[in-house]
Amino acid sequence: MKFRKIDDKRSMRKPLWETERLRPFDEEPEPDFELSERLIDGLEWIDGQGDGSLDQSLLRSVDFSGTALSPLEIVDVTVERSALANARWERTTARRLEITDSQLVGWQAQFSLVQDLYIADCRADFAGISIGAAKGPVVFERCRFMNATFLGDLSTAVFIDCTFPGADFSRVANAKGCDFRRAELAGITGLMSLRGALITADQAVEIAGELATAAGFKLA
């Protein structure tokens, strides 16, 4: 098992697949697909629909914009330099999933269960990310979430060098333990739903006005 370091005390499991075992896949998936140990490189599947499972696979430079997948099970999968703009993932179970350097504008991801999810260097403006249950680390690194919406359980989430202009956290159900200490908090709405999240003293000073307004105080 391979691990990714989060900080000095925490790590997470990385997707487990072997390059030499991956078989090329270059056609649109069937509506009810079960794909395992696949290399999906450069495939365009725009506005497609389906349900199924994907495990021990690498997706590289794919364009799955506008796809609607429900239900979806993803285990040990890496997605690199790809487009998921305006895609919808519903009733999704994800274990050891990494998405990097990808276009996630308008991506609507509804995770029933998530474990060891890593999303980095992505533009996720207007995205909607909902987590029903988190059983392991959920890490977002160097992502922009302009006007994005977060819902559900963020208790295991860590945000590193992320920005949130206009992002809405008002429907977060559990933020106890969520780590914002290395993120930029300016512009967030729904701050009162983030009770129990970790921030630094400097961050608390920076967002004091927003916190006071969210608590119902009138600044004069």
Phi, psi and chi 1 to 4 in degrees:
 res  aa     phi    psi   chi1   chi2   chi3   chi4
   1 MET       -  132.6 -173.1   67.0   68.3      -
   2 LYS   -97.6  146.9  -63.0 -179.7 -179.8  179.3
   3 PHE  -125.8  148.2  -70.5   86.7      -      -
   4 ARG  -111.4  130.3  177.1 -176.2  -62.0  -81.7
   5 LYS   -78.0  129.6 -175.5  177.0  179.9 -179.6
   6 ILE   -93.2  -50.0  -59.1  172.3      -      -
   7 ASP  -155.1 -165.1   53.0   33.3      -      -
   8 ASP   -65.6  -20.6  -69.7  -21.5      -      -
   9 LYS  -113.0  -15.7  -62.5 -178.8  179.3  179.6
  10 ARG  -126.9  150.3  -65.1  175.0  -68.1 -176.9
  11 SER  -145.6  169.2   61.7      -      -      -
  12 MET  -140.1  156.6   63.0 -168.9  -58.0      -
  13 ARG   -79.6  140.2  -68.3  177.4  -65.7  177.9
  14 LYS   -95.5  159.0  -60.9 -178.8   67.6  174.0
  15 PRO   -56.5  140.3  -25.2   34.7      -      -
  16 LEU  -110.8  105.4 -176.4   60.3      -      -
  17 TRP  -148.2  156.7   45.7  -96.2      -      -
  18 GLU  -114.4  123.6  -60.5  177.4   22.1      -
  19 THR   -52.8  -43.6  -57.8      -      -      -
  20 GLU   -70.1  -13.4   60.1  -86.0   12.4      -
  21 ARG   -96.2   -9.4  -65.5  179.1   61.8   90.2
  22 LEU   -75.3  131.6  -61.2 -179.3      -      -
  23 ARG  -106.6  134.3  -64.7  165.3  -67.3  151.2
  24 PRO   -60.4  142.9  -23.0   34.2      -      -
  25 PHE  -136.4  117.9 -176.5   85.4      -      -
  26 ASP  -132.9   29.3   57.2    5.5      -      -
  27 GLU  -131.2  161.1   57.4 -170.3   42.8      -
  28 GLU   -63.3  135.4  -69.4 -171.0   -0.3      -
  29 PRO   -63.0  151.9  -22.2   33.8      -      -
  30 GLU   -65.6  158.8  -63.7  -67.3  -30.0      -
  31 PRO   -57.7  -30.7  -26.1   35.5      -      -
  32 ASP  -120.8   92.4 -176.6    3.3      -      -
  33 PHE  -107.5  148.6   58.6   87.7      -      -
  34 GLU  -135.9  103.0  -66.4 -176.6    7.6      -
  35 LEU  -117.7  133.3  -60.3  174.9      -      -
  36 SER  -139.6  140.6  179.7      -      -      -
  37 GLU    51.9   59.4  -64.0 -174.6  -33.8      -
  38 ARG  -120.8  146.2  -65.4  -70.2 -172.8  159.1
  39 LEU  -106.7  111.8  170.6   60.8      -      -
  40 ILE  -111.0  103.3  -54.5  176.4      -      -
  41 ASP  -121.7  115.8 -167.5   -7.8      -      -
  42 GLY    76.8   10.1      -      -      -      -
  43 LEU   -73.3  136.2  176.7   65.4      -      -
  44 GLU  -104.1  121.9  -70.1 -170.0    7.0      -
  45 TRP  -138.7   83.8 -171.8   32.4      -      -
  46 ILE   -98.7  131.9  -61.7  173.2      -      -
  47 ASP    61.3   23.7  -65.1  -29.4      -      -
  48 GLY   -76.2  164.0      -      -      -      -
  49 GLN  -134.6  147.3  -62.4 -175.0   18.9      -
  50 GLY   174.2 -176.9      -      -      -      -
  51 ASP  -148.9  157.1   63.9   83.7      -      -
  52 GLY   156.5 -153.9      -      -      -      -
  53 SER  -140.0  149.9   62.7      -      -      -
  54 LEU  -140.7  125.5  178.8   65.5      -      -
  55 ASP  -142.8  153.9   69.8  -89.3      -      -
  56 GLN    46.7   56.5  -61.7 -175.8   66.6      -
  57 SER  -139.5  160.1  -63.6      -      -      -
  58 LEU  -120.7  123.9  168.9   61.7      -      -
  59 LEU  -108.1  123.1  -80.2   64.6      -      -
  60 ARG  -133.6  124.8 -174.6  169.6   57.3 -156.2
  61 SER    56.9   37.8  -58.6      -      -      -
  62 VAL   -92.1  156.6  -56.2      -      -      -
  63 ASP  -121.3   99.6 -171.8   -9.8      -      -
  64 PHE  -110.3   33.4  -75.2    7.1      -      -
  65 SER   -60.3  136.1  -60.5      -      -      -
  66 GLY    74.8    3.3      -      -      -      -
  67 THR   -70.8  148.8   53.9      -      -      -
  68 ALA  -121.7  111.7      -      -      -      -
  69 LEU  -121.9  121.4  -54.5  176.3      -      -
  70 SER  -166.7  126.6  175.3      -      -      -
  71 PRO   -75.2  166.0   30.4  -35.6      -      -
  72 LEU  -141.2  132.5  177.1   63.6      -      -
  73 GLU  -120.7  125.7 -178.3  175.7   11.0      -
  74 ILE  -127.3  124.6  -59.6  179.2      -      -
  75 VAL  -137.1  127.8 -179.1      -      -      -
  76 ASP    55.9   62.1  -70.9  -44.4      -      -
  77 VAL  -130.5  137.3  170.7      -      -      -
  78 THR  -115.9  131.7  -61.2      -      -      -
  79 VAL  -119.5  121.9 -179.0      -      -      -
  80 GLU  -124.5  137.7  -60.1  175.9  -14.9      -
  81 ARG    46.5   51.8  -58.7 -173.0  -56.9  -84.8
  82 SER  -125.4  170.2  -65.1      -      -      -
  83 ALA  -117.3  120.3      -      -      -      -
  84 LEU  -121.1   24.5  -59.3  176.6      -      -
  85 ALA   -56.9  131.3      -      -      -      -
  86 ASN    59.3   16.0  -61.5  -47.0      -      -
  87 ALA   -76.4  156.4      -      -      -      -
  88 ARG  -124.3  119.2  -61.2 -173.7   64.5   86.9
  89 TRP  -110.5  114.2  -68.5    9.7      -      -
  90 GLU  -120.4  149.0  -61.4  178.3  -13.5      -
  91 ARG    49.0   52.9  -65.7 -174.8  -70.2  160.0
  92 THR   -99.4  133.0  -59.3      -      -      -
  93 THR  -109.2  125.0  -61.9      -      -      -
  94 ALA  -131.5  123.5      -      -      -      -
  95 ARG  -127.3  125.4  -65.0 -177.4  175.9   90.0
  96 ARG    54.9   67.4  -61.7  176.9  -61.6  -78.0
  97 LEU  -118.9  131.5  167.8   64.7      -      -
  98 GLU  -123.5  132.2  -70.3 -168.3   -2.2      -
  99 ILE  -127.5  119.6  -57.1  174.6      -      -
 100 THR  -133.3  150.1   59.0      -      -      -
 101 ASP    51.0   44.3  -61.8  -62.8      -      -
 102 SER  -125.3  161.8  -66.7      -      -      -
 103 GLN   -95.0  110.7  173.8   66.1  -94.8      -
 104 LEU  -118.8   22.9  -54.9 -177.9      -      -
 105 VAL   -62.4  124.8  172.5      -      -      -
 106 GLY    75.9    4.2      -      -      -      -
 107 TRP   -63.4  128.2 -178.1   49.1      -      -
 108 GLN  -112.6  105.8  -57.5  -60.0  -51.1      -
 109 ALA  -116.2  113.4      -      -      -      -
 110 GLN  -110.9  101.8 -173.8  -96.8  -45.5      -
 111 PHE   -94.0  117.6  -65.9  101.3      -      -
 112 SER   -69.9  -40.5  -58.1      -      -      -
 113 LEU  -144.8  135.7  173.1   67.0      -      -
 114 VAL  -139.0  141.0   64.6      -      -      -
 115 GLN  -149.7  124.1 -174.8  173.4   14.5      -
 116 ASP    58.6   61.8  -64.2  -66.9      -      -
 117 LEU  -104.2  128.4  169.2   66.5      -      -
 118 TYR  -128.6  121.5  179.7   74.4      -      -
 119 ILE  -126.7  122.9  -62.2  178.4      -      -
 120 ALA  -140.8  147.5      -      -      -      -
 121 ASP    55.2   44.3  -59.6  -61.2      -      -
 122 CYS  -120.7  148.2  -67.1      -      -      -
 123 ARG   -97.3  115.3 -177.4  178.7  173.3 -174.8
 124 ALA  -124.2   40.0      -      -      -      -
 125 ASP   -61.0  139.4  -58.9  -17.0      -      -
 126 PHE    62.7   15.6  -58.1   97.5      -      -
 127 ALA   -75.3  158.2      -      -      -      -
 128 GLY  -127.3  116.4      -      -      -      -
 129 ILE  -120.0  116.5  -61.5  174.8      -      -
 130 SER  -120.0  130.2  173.1      -      -      -
 131 ILE  -122.5  115.1  -60.9  175.4      -      -
 132 GLY   -74.4  -47.8      -      -      -      -
 133 ALA  -146.2  133.7      -      -      -      -
 134 ALA  -115.8  117.6      -      -      -      -
 135 LYS  -105.1    2.6  -59.0  -61.3 -176.3 -178.7
 136 GLY  -162.1 -178.0      -      -      -      -
 137 PRO   -60.7  143.1  -20.8   32.0      -      -
 138 VAL  -127.7  112.6  176.0      -      -      -
 139 VAL  -121.1  128.7  177.5      -      -      -
 140 PHE  -116.7  124.8  -58.0   94.6      -      -
 141 GLU  -132.0  129.8 -173.2  165.9   11.8      -
 142 ARG    53.5   46.0  -64.2 -178.1  -57.9  -85.8
 143 CYS  -113.8  150.7  -66.0      -      -      -
 144 ARG  -108.3  128.6 -172.3  176.4   80.5  167.3
 145 PHE  -120.7   55.1  -66.7  101.4      -      -
 146 MET   -66.6  125.3 -174.6  177.8   71.2      -
 147 ASN    56.6   26.5  -64.4  -36.2      -      -
 148 ALA   -83.3  165.2      -      -      -      -
 149 THR  -127.2  133.4  -57.8      -      -      -
 150 PHE  -117.5  138.4  -70.5   85.8      -      -
 151 LEU  -137.5  156.1  -55.0   87.9      -      -
 152 GLY    88.0 -139.1      -      -      -      -
 153 ASP   -98.4  106.8 -176.4    3.0      -      -
 154 LEU  -107.8   19.8  -67.5 -175.3      -      -
 155 SER   -63.9  -24.7   60.3      -      -      -
 156 THR  -107.8    9.7   68.2      -      -      -
 157 ALA   -81.6  144.5      -      -      -      -
 158 VAL  -129.5  127.2 -179.7      -      -      -
 159 PHE  -111.6  122.6  -66.2   92.1      -      -
 160 ILE  -122.5  118.8  -56.8  170.1      -      -
 161 ASP    53.8   39.3  -63.4  -31.8      -      -
 162 CYS  -102.7  155.7  -67.1      -      -      -
 163 THR  -124.3  151.8   58.6      -      -      -
 164 PHE  -136.7   48.3  -51.9   93.3      -      -
 165 PRO   -61.9  115.6   21.5  -31.6      -      -
 166 GLY    75.7    9.3      -      -      -      -
 167 ALA   -72.7  144.6      -      -      -      -
 168 ASP  -110.7  118.3 -178.2    9.0      -      -
 169 PHE  -112.3   15.5  -73.4   80.0      -      -
 170 SER   -68.3  -17.5   61.5      -      -      -
 171 ARG  -107.9   20.8  -73.4 -179.3  -77.3  175.3
 172 VAL   -73.5  128.5  170.8      -      -      -
 173 ALA   -88.9  -30.8      -      -      -      -
 174 ASN  -147.7  113.5 -178.8   12.0      -      -
 175 ALA  -117.4    7.8      -      -      -      -
 176 LYS   -64.2  117.3 -173.8  176.4 -179.0  179.8
 177 GLY    96.3  -12.5      -      -      -      -
 178 CYS   -60.4  133.4  178.2      -      -      -
 179 ASP  -108.1  108.1 -167.5  -16.8      -      -
 180 PHE  -106.3   10.5  -75.1   99.9      -      -
 181 ARG   -64.5  -19.5  -70.0  176.0  -66.7  180.0
 182 ARG  -115.0   26.5  -71.0  177.4  -80.1  173.7
 183 ALA  -119.7  166.4      -      -      -      -
 184 GLU   -99.7  115.2  171.9   58.5   59.9      -
 185 LEU   -91.8   -6.3  -59.0 -177.1      -      -
 186 ALA   -59.2  135.3      -      -      -      -
 187 GLY    93.4   -5.2      -      -      -      -
 188 ILE   -72.2  139.0  -74.3  178.9      -      -
 189 THR  -111.6  156.0   61.5      -      -      -
 190 GLY    82.8   29.5      -      -      -      -
 191 LEU   -59.6  -32.0  -73.6  169.7      -      -
 192 MET   -67.9  -17.3  -62.3  -54.0  -70.4      -
 193 SER   -82.7   -2.4  -66.1      -      -      -
 194 LEU  -102.2   25.5  -63.1  177.6      -      -
 195 ARG   -58.5  134.3  -66.7 -180.0 -178.8   88.2
 196 GLY    92.8   -7.7      -      -      -      -
 197 ALA   -72.9  156.5      -      -      -      -
 198 LEU   -94.8  124.5  -56.8  174.4      -      -
 199 ILE  -137.6  165.3   63.0  172.8      -      -
 200 THR   -89.6  167.0   66.8      -      -      -
 201 ALA   -62.4  -39.5      -      -      -      -
 202 ASP   -63.6  -39.4  -71.3  -18.4      -      -
 203 GLN   -64.2  -39.5  -73.7  174.7  -46.9      -
 204 ALA   -60.5  -39.2      -      -      -      -
 205 VAL   -66.4  -42.7  172.2      -      -      -
 206 GLU   -62.7  -34.9  -68.6  171.2    0.9      -
 207 ILE  -106.6   18.0   62.1  171.1      -      -
 208 ALA   -56.9  -42.4      -      -      -      -
 209 GLY   -63.4  -44.7      -      -      -      -
 210 GLU   -64.1  -39.6  -70.5   94.0  -28.6      -
 211 LEU   -64.2  -42.8  -79.0  171.0      -      -
 212 ALA   -62.5  -43.8      -      -      -      -
 213 THR   -63.7  -42.9  -60.4      -      -      -
 214 ALA   -63.8  -29.9      -      -      -      -
 215 ALA   -82.1   -4.5      -      -      -      -
 216 GLY   101.2    3.2      -      -      -      -
 217 PHE   -76.6  148.7  -70.3   98.8      -      -
 218 LYS  -105.0  115.4 -177.9  176.8  -69.1 -173.4
 219 LEU   -78.4  131.9  -57.9 -179.3      -      -
 220 ALA  -131.5      -      -      -      -      -
